[in-house]
Amino acid sequence: MTARPALLTTAALAPLLALTACVPVQPVGQAPEREDVTGVPVGDRPLRDGGDLVMALSAEPDRLDPTTSSSLYTRYVMNAICEKLYDIDADGNLVPQLAEALPTTSPDGLTVTIPVRSGIRFADGTPLDAAAVVTTLERNLTLPTSSRKNELGPVRDVEATGPSTVVVHYETPFAPLTASLADRAGVVMSPAALAERGEDFGDHPTCVGPFKFVDRVPQTSITVERDPGYYAADQVHLDSITYRIMTDATIRAANLRSGDVQVADSLSPQDVDALRQEEGTGLLQTGSFGYQGVTFNLGNTDGVGKPPGRIDTPLATDPRIREAFSLAVDRQALVNSVFNDWYQPACSFISPDSVYATEASDACPPHDPARAEELLTEAGVELPYRIRVSASNTADTLRLSQALQASVAEAGFQLEIEPVEYSTLLDQQSSGDFEAVQLGWSGRVDPHGNSSSFLTTGAGSNYSGYSDPEVDALLKQAARSTDPAVRADLYGQVVAIVQRDNPIVYLYRVRSITGYVSSGEDAVAGVETYADGVVRLGRAAFLQGSE
């Protein structure tokens, strides 16, 4: 048996967090309005062709396989080397990428036609055509380890009706398809590479993109280089990008200041206010479609995607304990004290900025430690009630862990924090080797992508092993409807049930904060980051004659 990392109690966490600039609790108040800055415009500034850009990446990506990946950081790399049928723009609108246009849907909603662009080749020289798209979609639907099947909905079959036309036939209508194809489900993989490597595709991913994969040094770096055969090669300026793994936010900020990296993702709110004042450093910031929270293991006994089993613990079997936890958390105080008001409290999988947001989806359980303690007493558990929470071993997460421990202690909870390296934490989450896990989701423009895979019985990202027939039915109804108001109402009903059962207790939404070198010989432009959380470097370039 693999030894578990040592558990950290509040007392044990304190000296670690003292070294990471833990801040005192601030007065609770409304977070200030912050304007999104989604890109570094080139404007009329001259660009320097070539160069090797280094980006500091805050966590190790999982396997570079779009069918199985579950990591945001994998999406960063994929964005440079693996384009999709569709994408989103800076305003969150769905736009064609490898597709020629948005899909057309038959009047009964059961047939979706996707026009595929012609004259494009994969990095290995294989032509992109409708047959290649079909090969990818069938892999996403049939690979046993696929995380994409639920994202594609109730597909009956997929066919190429011509060299540039893909038709998807559905058993029932599925409204979120275009949004799903704007993420990993829409990445088109080289059929030649799939035939050659099979399930090992992620060791050397081959797609269409401004860059192509070169190599990976585990826990250290991933390198990609410019693909001269890319269909828009004249818009690509860099020779290569090295994604260098730097899990410590302070080290990422220091490397950005020194110019050893030119772009750094996920800067800590502890560093941002100082960085904003420094000459030579620029910041991108945008809100998020996603969430961060605590997922409880209710039935993930055999691994994610399998039928839920039974876990005989009060936490897993008695929803009153999980409701008590939600009531015990002071979300606004967490955002104030841990994140300096840069993040926002979250209570559901739907962002208040979404067109699908309603009063029901925006509803938030109050901070009520007295009622939380009453619920624990009604449940008949011994107090303090102990919960083991697995969490990423980064400074900001440990700071959050300490604040969360303090927040719920008043209600009668005792959290035992297990710090785990990020990629290991993803493995534990998938295998069900946890009691509670503190992780999140970077978010998708359509609520289906933030809910169905996580809450539908047996779905590919249902890490809690949650199962509720009413939720299953409501999510299916929402996916079938093409009326945004109807869908919004249905998702609001799902939120109410989830807040009753609490398989996931939603805590906060991040602002994606990306730093870049803004002046000097390593100044860059063309860097972008949108509300899906992905940093885009495909059109990035060094500037000439920077001051």
C-alpha positions in Angstrom: 0.0 0.0 0.0 1.3 3.5 -0.9 2.0 5.6 2.2 -0.2 8.6 2.5 1.3 12.1 3.1 1.2 13.4 6.6 -2.0 15.1 7.6 -1.9 18.7 8.6 -4.0 20.0 11.4 -4.5 23.7 12.0 -1.5 23.9 14.3 0.7 22.1 11.8 -0.3 24.3 8.9 0.4 27.5 10.8 4.2 27.6 10.4 4.0 26.7 6.7 1.5 29.5 6.1 3.6 31.9 8.1 6.3 31.4 5.4 3.8 32.2 2.6 2.7 35.6 3.9 -0.6 34.6 5.5 -2.7 37.7 6.0 -5.1 38.6 8.8 -8.8 38.4 8.2 -10.1 41.5 6.6 -13.5 43.1 7.2 -16.1 41.3 5.1 -17.4 43.5 2.3 -18.4 43.5 -1.3 -15.5 42.8 -3.7 -14.5 45.7 -5.9 -15.6 45.7 -9.5 -12.7 44.7 -11.7 -12.4 45.3 -15.4 -11.5 42.3 -17.6 -8.3 42.6 -19.5 -8.2 39.6 -21.9 -5.3 40.3 -24.2 -2.1 42.2 -24.9 -2.9 44.0 -28.2 -0.1 44.3 -30.8 -1.6 47.4 -32.3 0.9 49.1 -34.7 4.0 48.0 -32.7 6.6 46.1 -34.8 7.0 42.4 -33.9 10.3 40.5 -33.8 9.9 37.2 -35.7 11.3 34.2 -33.9 12.4 33.7 -30.4 11.8 31.1 -27.6 9.1 32.1 -25.1 9.1 30.6 -21.7 5.8 30.4 -19.7 5.7 29.6 -16.0 3.0 27.0 -15.6 1.5 26.6 -12.1 1.0 22.9 -12.2 2.0 19.7 -14.0 -0.4 18.9 -16.8 -1.9 15.4 -16.9 -1.5 13.2 -20.0 -1.7 15.3 -23.2 -4.6 13.3 -24.5 -7.8 15.3 -25.3 -10.0 12.3 -24.8 -8.9 11.5 -21.3 -7.5 14.8 -19.9 -9.0 16.5 -16.9 -6.4 19.2 -16.2 -6.7 22.9 -17.0 -3.0 23.1 -17.5 -3.2 20.4 -20.2 -5.6 22.8 -22.0 -2.9 25.5 -22.0 -0.5 23.2 -23.9 -3.3 21.9 -26.1 -4.3 25.4 -27.1 -0.9 25.8 -28.8 -0.8 22.4 -30.6 -4.3 21.0 -30.9 -7.1 23.2 -32.4 -10.7 22.4 -32.1 -13.8 22.5 -34.3 -14.9 25.5 -32.4 -13.6 28.0 -29.9 -14.7 31.0 -27.8 -13.7 34.6 -28.3 -12.8 37.2 -25.7 -16.5 37.9 -25.2 -17.4 34.2 -24.7 -19.1 33.8 -28.1 -18.8 30.5 -29.9 -16.8 30.8 -33.1 -15.6 28.3 -35.8 -12.0 27.1 -35.7 -11.4 23.9 -37.7 -15.1 24.0 -38.7 -16.1 26.2 -41.6 -19.1 27.5 -39.8 -21.4 26.9 -36.8 -23.4 23.7 -37.0 -26.9 23.4 -38.5 -29.5 21.4 -36.8 -32.6 19.7 -38.2 -36.0 20.9 -37.1 -36.5 17.8 -34.8 -33.1 18.5 -33.2 -31.8 15.0 -34.0 -29.4 15.7 -36.8 -26.5 18.1 -36.5 -24.3 18.9 -39.6 -20.8 20.3 -39.2 -18.9 21.7 -42.1 -15.2 21.0 -41.9 -12.5 23.4 -43.4 -10.5 22.1 -46.3 -6.9 22.5 -47.3 -5.5 22.0 -43.7 -3.0 19.3 -42.6 -2.1 17.9 -39.3 1.4 18.3 -37.9 2.4 14.9 -39.4 1.2 15.9 -42.9 -2.1 13.9 -42.8 -5.0 15.9 -44.4 -7.8 17.2 -42.2 -11.1 16.0 -43.5 -14.5 14.8 -42.3 -13.3 11.3 -41.9 -10.6 12.5 -39.4 -13.2 14.3 -37.4 -15.4 11.1 -37.3 -12.4 9.1 -36.1 -11.8 11.6 -33.2 -15.5 11.7 -32.2 -15.8 8.0 -32.2 -12.7 7.6 -30.0 -14.2 10.2 -27.6 -17.4 8.1 -27.5 -16.0 4.6 -27.2 -12.6 4.8 -25.4 -13.2 3.2 -22.0 -11.2 5.9 -20.2 -12.8 8.8 -22.1 -13.8 11.8 -20.2 -15.6 13.3 -23.2 -18.5 10.8 -23.8 -20.9 12.6 -21.5 -19.9 16.0 -23.0 -21.1 14.8 -26.4 -24.6 13.8 -25.3 -26.8 10.9 -26.5 -25.1 10.3 -29.8 -26.6 7.5 -32.0 -23.9 7.6 -34.6 -21.5 9.9 -36.5 -20.8 9.8 -40.2 -18.9 11.6 -42.9 -21.3 12.3 -45.7 -18.6 14.0 -47.8 -15.0 15.0 -47.6 -15.9 18.2 -45.7 -19.2 17.3 -44.0 -19.8 15.5 -40.6 -23.3 14.5 -39.5 -24.0 13.6 -35.9 -27.2 11.7 -35.3 -28.8 11.9 -31.8 -31.3 9.8 -29.9 -32.7 12.9 -28.4 -31.8 16.6 -29.1 -28.6 17.9 -27.5 -28.3 21.7 -27.4 -24.8 22.0 -25.8 -22.9 20.3 -28.7 -21.3 23.4 -30.1 -20.1 24.5 -26.7 -18.7 21.0 -26.0 -16.8 21.0 -29.4 -15.2 24.3 -28.3 -13.3 22.3 -25.7 -11.4 19.0 -25.6 -14.3 17.1 -27.1 -13.8 19.2 -30.3 -10.0 18.7 -30.6 -9.3 16.8 -33.8 -6.5 14.3 -33.6 -4.5 13.0 -36.5 -6.0 9.6 -37.5 -2.5 8.4 -38.6 -1.1 9.2 -35.1 -4.1 7.5 -33.5 -3.6 4.4 -35.6 0.1 4.3 -34.7 0.0 5.1 -31.0 -3.5 4.2 -29.9 -4.0 4.8 -26.1 -0.4 6.2 -26.1 -1.4 9.2 -28.2 -0.9 11.5 -25.3 2.8 10.7 -25.2 3.3 12.5 -28.5 0.0 14.3 -29.4 -0.3 15.2 -33.1 -3.0 17.6 -34.2 -3.5 20.9 -36.1 -2.0 23.9 -34.4 0.4 26.8 -34.7 2.9 24.7 -32.8 3.7 21.0 -32.6 4.8 18.8 -29.7 8.6 18.3 -29.2 9.2 16.8 -25.8 8.2 16.6 -22.2 10.4 16.3 -19.1 8.1 15.2 -16.3 7.7 17.7 -13.4 10.0 20.1 -15.3 8.8 21.3 -18.7 7.0 20.7 -22.0 8.4 22.1 -25.2 6.5 22.9 -28.5 7.9 24.4 -31.7 6.4 26.3 -34.6 4.8 24.1 -37.2 5.7 25.5 -40.7 2.9 23.5 -42.2 0.2 25.3 -40.2 -2.5 26.8 -42.3 -2.0 30.3 -40.8 1.8 30.0 -40.4 2.2 33.7 -41.4 0.4 34.7 -38.2 2.8 32.6 -35.9 5.9 34.5 -34.8 7.6 32.5 -32.1 10.1 29.6 -32.8 9.1 27.7 -29.7 7.3 27.8 -26.4 8.6 26.1 -23.2 6.0 25.5 -20.5 8.2 25.4 -17.4 6.5 23.9 -14.3 6.7 26.3 -11.3 4.2 25.3 -8.7 5.1 28.1 -6.2 3.3 31.4 -7.0 6.1 33.4 -5.4 8.7 31.8 -7.6 6.6 32.4 -10.7 6.3 36.1 -9.8 10.0 36.3 -9.1 10.9 34.7 -12.5 8.5 37.1 -14.2 10.2 40.1 -12.6 13.6 38.8 -13.6 12.6 38.1 -17.2 13.5 34.4 -16.9 10.0 33.7 -18.0 7.9 36.1 -20.2 4.5 34.8 -19.2 3.2 33.4 -15.9 -0.2 32.0 -15.2 -2.3 31.9 -11.9 -0.5 34.6 -10.1 -1.3 34.8 -6.4 -3.7 37.5 -5.2 -1.0 38.0 -2.5 1.4 39.2 -5.2 -0.9 41.0 -7.7 -1.3 44.4 -6.1 2.5 44.8 -5.9 3.0 43.5 -9.5 0.5 46.0 -10.8 2.7 48.9 -9.6 5.9 47.5 -11.1 7.3 48.9 -14.3 7.9 46.2 -16.9 5.2 43.8 -15.8 1.7 43.7 -17.2 -1.4 41.7 -16.0 -4.3 40.1 -17.8 -7.3 39.3 -15.7 -10.7 37.9 -16.4 -13.6 36.3 -14.5 -14.3 32.6 -14.7 -17.1 30.3 -15.8 -15.8 27.8 -13.3 -15.7 27.2 -9.6 -13.5 26.0 -6.7 -15.0 23.8 -4.0 -14.9 20.7 -1.8 -16.2 17.4 -3.3 -17.3 14.7 -0.9 -16.9 11.0 -1.8 -20.4 9.6 -1.6 -20.0 6.5 -3.7 -16.8 6.6 -5.8 -15.7 3.1 -4.8 -14.5 1.7 -8.1 -13.2 4.8 -9.9 -14.9 7.6 -11.7 -17.4 6.7 -14.4 -18.3 3.4 -12.7 -21.7 2.8 -11.1 -21.7 4.3 -7.6 -21.0 2.0 -4.6 -21.8 2.4 -0.9 -19.5 4.1 1.5 -20.7 3.5 5.1 -19.6 6.8 6.8 -21.9 9.4 8.2 -20.4 12.0 5.8 -21.3 9.8 2.8 -24.7 8.6 4.0 -26.2 11.6 5.9 -26.8 14.8 3.9 -27.3 16.7 7.1 -23.6 16.6 7.7 -22.7 18.0 4.3 -25.4 20.6 4.6 -23.9 21.6 8.0 -20.5 21.9 6.3 -21.9 24.3 3.7 -23.6 26.4 6.4 -20.4 26.5 8.4 -18.4 28.0 5.6 -18.1 31.8 5.5 -17.5 32.2 1.8 -17.2 36.0 1.7 -14.7 36.0 4.6 -12.6 33.4 2.8 -12.5 35.5 -0.3 -11.6 38.6 1.8 -8.9 37.1 4.0 -7.2 34.6 1.7 -7.5 36.2 -1.7 -7.5 39.9 -0.9 -11.0 40.4 -2.6 -9.6 39.3 -6.0 -12.0 36.3 -6.1 -15.7 35.9 -5.7 -17.8 33.7 -3.5 -19.6 30.8 -5.4 -22.5 28.7 -4.4 -23.3 26.8 -7.6 -21.9 25.7 -10.9 -23.4 28.7 -12.8 -21.6 32.0 -12.8 -23.8 35.0 -12.0 -22.4 36.5 -15.3 -23.8 33.6 -17.3 -26.8 34.1 -19.6 -28.2 31.1 -17.8 -28.0 32.6 -14.3 -31.3 32.9 -12.4 -32.3 33.8 -8.9 -32.3 30.1 -8.1 -28.8 29.5 -9.4 -27.5 32.6 -7.6 -29.0 31.6 -4.3 -26.3 31.0 -1.6 -26.6 29.2 1.7 -26.1 31.6 4.6 -23.2 31.4 6.9 -25.0 29.9 9.9 -22.6 28.0 12.3 -25.3 27.6 14.9 -27.7 25.8 12.5 -24.7 23.8 11.3 -24.0 22.5 14.8 -27.6 21.7 15.3 -27.6 19.5 12.2 -24.5 17.7 13.4 -26.2 17.1 16.7 -29.3 15.8 14.9 -27.1 13.5 12.9 -25.8 12.0 16.1 -22.1 12.2 15.3 -19.4 12.8 17.8 -18.1 16.4 17.9 -15.8 17.7 16.6 -16.6 15.8 13.4 -13.4 15.0 11.6 -13.1 15.1 7.8 -9.9 14.3 5.8 -9.6 16.8 3.0 -7.0 16.2 0.2 -5.7 19.5 -1.3 -3.1 20.7 -3.6 0.2 21.5 -1.8 0.5 25.1 -3.1 0.9 28.1 -0.9 -2.4 29.7 -1.8 -4.3 26.4 -1.3 -2.7 25.8 2.0 -3.6 29.3 3.0 -7.2 28.6 2.0 -7.1 25.3 3.9 -6.1 27.1 7.1 -8.9 29.6 6.7 -11.4 26.9 5.8 -10.4 24.9 9.0 -11.0 28.0 11.1 -14.3 28.8 9.3 -15.9 25.4 10.0 -14.5 24.8 13.4 -17.0 26.9 15.2 -19.8 24.6 13.9 -18.1 21.5 15.2 -15.9 20.3 12.3 -12.3 19.4 12.5 -10.6 19.3 9.1 -7.4 17.2 8.6 -5.7 18.6 5.6 -3.7 16.2 3.4 -1.4 18.2 1.1 -0.9 16.4 -2.3 1.0 17.2 -5.5 -1.5 18.4 -8.1 -1.2 15.5 -10.6 -1.4 13.0 -7.8 -4.5 14.8 -6.5 -6.2 14.3 -9.9 -5.4 10.6 -9.7 -6.8 10.3 -6.2 -10.0 12.2 -7.3 -10.5 9.8 -10.2 -9.8 6.6 -8.3 -12.0 7.6 -5.4 -9.1 7.5 -3.0 -10.3 10.4 -0.9 -12.9 11.4 1.7 -13.1 15.0 0.6 -11.1 16.8 -2.0 -10.5 20.5 -2.5 -10.4 21.1 -6.2 -12.3 23.0 -8.8 -13.2 23.3 -12.5 -12.0 26.0 -14.9 -15.5 26.3 -16.4 -17.3 26.2 -19.8 -19.5 28.7 -21.5 -22.5 26.3 -21.4 -23.7 25.1 -17.9 -23.9 21.6 -19.3 -20.1 21.5 -19.3 -20.0 22.6 -15.6 -22.7 20.2 -14.3 -23.6 17.1 -16.3 -20.3 15.3 -16.2 -20.0 16.0 -12.5 -23.5 15.3 -11.3 -25.0 12.7 -13.7 -25.0 9.2 -12.3 -21.9 7.3 -13.6 -20.6 10.3 -15.7 -17.0 10.6 -16.6 -16.2 13.4 -14.1 -18.6 12.4 -11.3 -15.8 12.2 -8.8 -18.2 12.1 -5.8 -20.1 9.1 -7.0 -23.3 11.2 -6.6 -26.6 9.7 -7.9 -30.0 11.3 -7.9 -32.6 10.3 -10.5 -34.3 13.8 -10.4 -31.0 15.5 -11.1 -30.3 13.0 -14.0 -33.7 13.8 -15.5 -33.4 17.6 -15.1 -29.9 17.7 -16.7 -31.2 15.6 -19.7 -34.2 17.9 -20.1 -31.9 21.0 -20.0 -29.6 19.4 -22.7 -32.6 18.7 -24.9 -34.1 22.2 -24.8 -33.0 24.9 -27.2 -34.8 27.6 -25.3 -32.3 29.5 -23.0 -35.0 30.5 -20.5 -36.2 26.9 -20.2 -32.7 25.7 -19.8 -31.9 28.3 -17.2 -35.0 27.3 -15.1 -34.0 23.7 -15.3 -30.4 24.3 -14.2 -31.8 26.4 -11.3 -33.8 23.4 -10.2 -30.7 21.3 -10.3 -28.8 23.9 -8.2 -31.6 23.6 -5.5 -31.3 19.9 -5.3 -27.5 19.9 -5.2 -27.6 22.5 -2.4 -29.8 20.1 -0.5 -27.6 17.0 -1.1 -24.2 18.8 -1.3 -22.0 16.3 -3.1 -20.0 19.4 -4.0 -19.9 22.4 -1.7 -19.0 25.4 -4.0 -16.7 28.0 -2.4 -15.4 30.6 -4.7 -14.7 31.7 -8.3 -11.2 32.7 -9.3 -10.1 35.6 -11.5 -7.6 34.2 -14.0 -4.6 36.4 -13.4 -1.8 36.1 -16.0 1.4 38.2 -15.9 3.6 39.1 -18.8 6.8 41.1 -19.5 5.6 44.5 -20.9 8.8 46.3 -21.6 12.4 45.7 -22.3 14.0 43.3 -24.8 11.7 40.4 -23.8 8.4 42.4 -24.0 5.6 40.3 -25.5 2.3 41.0 -27.1 -0.5 38.8 -28.5 -1.0 36.9 -25.2 -4.7 36.2 -24.4 -6.7 34.7 -21.7 -10.5 34.3 -21.7 -13.2 33.2 -19.2 -12.5 29.5 -19.9 -9.3 30.0 -18.0 -6.9 29.1 -20.9 -3.8 31.2 -21.6 -3.5 31.5 -25.4 0.0 31.9 -26.9 -0.6 30.8 -30.5 -0.3 34.4 -31.8 2.1 35.7 -29.2 5.3 37.5 -30.2 8.3 39.4 -28.9 8.2 43.2 -29.6 10.9 45.0 -31.5 12.5 48.1 -30.1 10.8 47.8 -26.7 11.6 50.7 -24.3 
